[in-house]
Amino acid sequence: MTTRRGLAIGCGGLLGFAWTAVALDAVERAMNWDTRTADVLIGTSAGAELVATLGSGRTPADLLAALDAAPGADPILAGHVAVDPGKFPPLPRPGFPGLGLVGAGVRARAPYTALAGLLPRGRGDADWLRSFGHALAAPSGWVSHPATWVVGADAATGERVAFGANGARTHIATAGESVAAGAAQVDLGDAIAASWAIPGWFPPVRIDGKDYVDGGSVSSVSADLLVPLELDEVVIIAPMTSEGGAPATGLNRIERLLRTQMTRGLDREVALLRAAGTRVIRVEPGPEELAAMGPNFMDSARRPATIAAARRGLPARVAHALRADDLAGRGE
């Protein structure tokens, strides 16, 4: 019997992107599975870049070669990871474009979502993300994988939207549905920029008359959007969560406040998937990897140390996640 499997990748900035590249490679080796063959690929923020990469036919090994600046690395990936958008955002502009997130955060009891709605308009330049999306896109305007989904959030309502080859949807009805009547074609570069539009750092992205911000402002992974598909299994790779918590000292304690909130959200999404009968394999960074990353996931100077720590820790971490999934499947 064929296993219907989804892959969900969460937000995480530059360092989360690098850590996830190692995690994808470790998952492929441990599961003897080509992640590009997932029935559904769904990603948020940095995860959006990564699912677009896989959806375009490139592999985790290609990602690692680019991150390692290896000779012969894919030029599109190498050029993309060479861009450093900066450790800190530029001074923002006046205005609060994401006020809709405030109500959404209050309703969901998610303080980080509500606070994101109070951040001013960012002035960061997202052209590097648009260029990446355009370089990856097939002639159709999207990647070749038919069920690659990129998650953003409606700035006016806080509602999550999955952008795909078939337009923008607030849910994913089926993995391979045809283009709905009147559904607007979404530009892959704009979709990735929208998924990455961190409030206070990057400005909202306008798509089909609406403004969108970082999907991670509402959910770090949005794995629950896969519940209606009734998949057999979902592999979650989440740089910004840590099941059971993670110790911290100094400035890392500030990062842990956000991580704790995002972890609670993912816990709820995992519970929904399991209640629907879907097995969940959940891969997250451990203490050594978090120490290497530090409190700022946009600090490119920490990328080599992050990749090194991930290579040391992830094989055992993925093996543990597979054992935990097996125990959960048996109800132990």
Salt bridges, closest charged atoms under 4 A:
ASP25 OD2 - ARG29 NE 2.85
ASP34 OD2 - ARG36 NH2 2.79
GLU49 OE1 - HIS80 NE2 2.44
ASP68 OD2 - ARG311 NH2 2.72
ASP74 OD2 - ARG58 NE 2.84
ASP127 OD1 - ARG130 NH1 3.59
GLU177 OE2 - ARG169 NE 2.81
ASP187 OD1 - HIS134 NE2 3.00
ASP190 OD1 - ARG130 NE 2.98
ASP211 OD1 - ARG206 NE 2.92
ASP224 OD1 - ARG160 NH1 2.76
GLU233 OE1 - ARG5 NE 2.62
GLU233 OE2 - ARG279 NE 3.29
GLU243 OE1 - ARG282 NE 3.90
GLU255 OE1 - ARG256 NH1 2.57
GLU255 OE2 - ARG259 NH2 2.80
ASP267 OD1 - ARG282 NH2 2.74
GLU269 OE2 - ARG160 NH1 3.98
GLU284 OE2 - ARG282 NE 3.05
GLU288 OE2 - ARG312 NH2 2.60
GLU289 OE1 - ARG317 NE 3.44
ASP299 OD2 - LYS87 NZ 3.66
ASP299 OD2 - ARG302 NE 3.75
ASP326 OD2 - ARG330 NH1 2.42
GLU332 OE2 - ARG330 NE 2.74
